[in-house]
């Protein structure tokens, strides 16, 4: 069960529409002491000058992605030091980005879950979102192939296509500590 050790950190990724935000919120609610750290929410703290990850200029987009990842890890470390299990909801598209997180969370036991309900499920879920939360994205096939190539069998590739968000959260709480450990 996650959250048993004060140094556990759950890092959840997946394509747009995979359920990262919903699932991390539900998992956090199931733990005694937890903090949900959402990448979208942290990005929303930038009032002026925000450039999204695939935006232009590309060098500024990359700088802001690195800033986001540093901030997520700093918060995770602070919450963990205070006895809370941090749950990070972030798009981690490559092994290089995962290694960046692992370096910044090196004092923690990191559990890495890739929500993988499949491209069709992600696209559908994205279309039924509130329009203010929808993420218009047309690179699902490329991203899916890249993540599979980059991560291989690292972490827990969790096919959630036939599960409800509650069922997914329950399984993560029960199984992540033995299926998702990466360091």
N, C-alpha and C positions, 0 to 999 in steps of 0.2 A: 504494500500500500504506500502511495506517495505521501510525503509530508511527515513521515515518521522521523527522519533525520532532519535536524535544523538546517543542514547544508544542502538539501535537495533543491534543485531548480528544474522546473519543467519548461522546455522550449518546444512550442507547437508551431509547425509550419504546414503549408499546403498551398495549392493554387487558389486564386480568387474563387470564392464560393465553396471552398472545401469545408468551412465551418469553424475556422480558427477562433473567431471572436465568441461565437455562441458556446462552443465547447469549453474554451478556457474559462469563461464566466461560470458555466455549470460545474466544472471541476473545482474551481475556487470555492464555490458555495458548499461543496461537500467536505472540504478540509477544515480542520479546527482553526488554524491560523494561516491565512493565505493572502496574497496580493496579486491581482491580475494586472499585468503590464502590457497594454496594447500599443502596438506600433502606430496605428492610425491615430490614437488619442495623443500620443506624444508628438507626432508630426503636426497635429492640430494646434500645438502650443506656439508654432511659428506664426506670427501675425502677418508679417510682410516679408516677402522674399522667398517664400516656399517654392521649391522645385521638386516635383514628384520624381520617383526613382528612374523612370524612363524618359524624363523630360529634358528640356534644353535650357541652358547649356549643359552638356553631359558632364563636364568636370564639376560643376556646382551640384548637379544631381548626385553624383558619386560622393561628394563631400558631405552632403546632407544625409545620405544613407549611412555613411560611417558615423556621423554624429548621432543619428537615431540609434544605431546599434550600441555605441558607447553609452548613451544615456540609458537604454534598456538594461544593459549589464550593470551599470553603476547602481541603478535602482534595485535591481535584483540582488546585488551584493548587500546593499543597505538593508533591505527587507529581510534577507536571510540572516544577517548578523543580528537582527532584532527578533529572530525566532519565527519569522513568517516563511511559508513556502511560496517563493515567487513563481508565477506562471507567465511566461513570455509568449505573447501572440505576435509573431512576426513572419514576414516573407523571407525565407532563407533559401535562395535559389541555387547555391553552389557549395561545394566542399570548402572552398576558400572562405566563404562567408561563415559557414559553420565553424571552421577552425578559428576565425576571429572571435566568435562568441565563446568558444571553449577556452581560448587564451584569457579572455577577460573574466571568465567565470571559473578559473582554474582551481580556486579553493573550494569549489562546489562539486557535488555529484550531479552531473547534468543528465537529465532524461530527455531524449529527443524523439518527438513523435511527428511523423509526416502523415497528416490526414490525407488519405488517397481514395476518395470515393469514385474516381474516374472523371474523365473530361466531360462526358455528357451530364453527369450529376452536378458538377461544378458550374457548368454553363447554365443549366436549368435553375439552380439555386440562386445564381447571380441575377437572373431575369425576374425572379419573384421577390427580390429585395425591395425595400423602400427605395424609390428613385434617388434619394439623398445619400443612400449607402451603397448604391450600385457602383461597381467598378467595371467600366467599359474596357474590355481587354480582348484582343483577338489572337493572342499568341499561346493559347492553351497547349497545342500540340508540341510546339517548340519547347515550352517551359517543362512540360511533362517529360519529354525525352531527355532534356538537360538534367533535370533533377534525378531521374533514374540512373543516368550515366554518372553523374557526380557523386551521388550518395551510395549507389549500389545497395548493400544490405545494412548500411549504417543506421542505427536507431530502429524504431518500430514503424514500418510502413503499414498503416492501419486502414484497411478498406472499410469505410463506413457507409457504403452506398445503400445497404439495406437496414441500417440502424437509425433510430431516432437520435436526436442530440442527447437526450437523457441516457439512453443505452450506451452511447459512445462515452459519455462522461463517466458512467459507472465502471465501464471496462478500463478506462484509463486509470482511474483511482485504484482499481484492483490489480492491474497487470503491468503498469508502466515501469515500476521499479525493477521488474525482472526482464521486460522485453525491450525497454527503450534506453538503457544505460549506454552512454558513448564514451565516458572517460573514467 
